[in-house]
Amino acid sequence: MGACNTITTMKSLNLDSIRESLIRQEDTIIFSLIERSKFPINSPVYSPSLVSTLPSSKSLLHFIVQQSEAIQSQVGRYGSPEEHPFFPDNLPSSVLPQYNHPQILHPTAAAININETIWDMYVNQLLPLFTTEGDDGNYVPTATSDLQCLQAISRRIHYGKFVAEVKYRDAPEDYGPAIRAQDRDALMELLTFEKVEEMLKRRVEKKARVFAQEVSLNDMDKREKYKIDPCLLPRLYGEWIMPLTKLVEVEYLLKRLD
Ligand SMILES: O=C(O)C(=O)C[C@]1(C(=O)O)C=C[C@@H](O)C=C1
């Protein structure tokens, strides 16, 4: 049950198996948002004021993400083509023997990392939509919840590389001419499936209605209450996650024949 959700464990690599992984990752994203919503916005986490005495003084979130990535890098996280650091500069190398990840992607894939855009979207646009106003002083748990959200969203969006590779392999005769012409619009059109996008938006809203629902033993309490607004999910996917996944797909395809 459930163990074919990473590229390494997939029995066969095709669009259906990749989409299955994307569907499973929806759960991770929704649960990580629910966890973050336990805390109010806690805005000092995102400003330099709290951390002026630390070596990386941009913000507590910046510091925690950078330090966590340094630790995880030393034990091999970024040896996986599914993982992308937010702070790739000067990451320590792994001290563990490398796992032999299957080489599926074109080598130019390694240069694609849109985490700066994802960070900006998460902190400036998404967070205010699902956290309450206020400051409860739980800065470190807040920032660690943010790290979970950021990593889950980043992993999902960069999966676009695998989606694009599979689509190219399935129809090189369709993608080849658009790649050779470096035609972004044609690639975008080829890789877009509106029906899949509509179904996805309906599914994530439905999942959020189940996962985020307050569970009560009081049968008199008929009003449904949610830890996060289920309508946030179709919006998050429709405005940011899917467009950014498609951006990764286009960037990947443009270099697929290099
Ligand atoms: O499933 C696909 O074909 C994808 O490319 C992934 C995805 C998505 O981000 O969910 C992106 C573009 C498609 O229009 C549909 C869905």
The ligand as an SDF file (V2000), in Angstrom:
LIG
                    3D

 16 16  0  0  0  0  0  0  0  0999 V2000
   -0.7880   16.1850  -15.0580 O   0  0  0  0  0  0  0  0  0  0  0  0
   -0.2060   16.8540  -15.9080 C   0  0  0  0  0  0  0  0  0  0  0  0
   -0.2710   16.5990  -17.1250 O   0  0  0  0  0  0  0  0  0  0  0  0
    0.6260   17.9710  -15.5050 C   0  0  0  0  0  0  0  0  0  0  0  0
    1.3310   18.5290  -16.3190 O   0  0  0  0  0  0  0  0  0  0  0  0
    0.5550   18.4760  -14.1220 C   0  0  0  0  0  0  0  0  0  0  0  0
   -0.4380   19.6340  -14.0290 C   0  0  0  0  0  0  0  0  0  0  0  0
   -0.4110   20.0350  -12.5290 C   0  0  0  0  0  0  0  0  0  0  0  0
    0.3790   20.9060  -12.1680 O   0  0  0  0  0  0  0  0  0  0  0  0
   -1.1610   19.4120  -11.7750 O   0  0  0  0  0  0  0  0  0  0  0  0
    0.0320   20.7370  -14.8770 C   0  0  0  0  0  0  0  0  0  0  0  0
   -0.4520   20.9260  -16.1280 C   0  0  0  0  0  0  0  0  0  0  0  0
   -1.6060   20.1980  -16.6590 C   0  0  0  0  0  0  0  0  0  0  0  0
   -2.4760   21.0960  -17.3050 O   0  0  0  0  0  0  0  0  0  0  0  0
   -2.2890   19.4100  -15.6420 C   0  0  0  0  0  0  0  0  0  0  0  0
   -1.7840   19.1980  -14.4030 C   0  0  0  0  0  0  0  0  0  0  0  0
  1  2  2  0
  2  3  1  0
  2  4  1  0
  4  5  2  0
  4  6  1  0
  6  7  1  0
  7  8  1  0
  7 11  1  0
  7 16  1  0
  8  9  2  0
  8 10  1  0
 11 12  2  0
 12 13  1  0
 13 14  1  0
 13 15  1  0
 15 16  2  0
M  END
$$$$
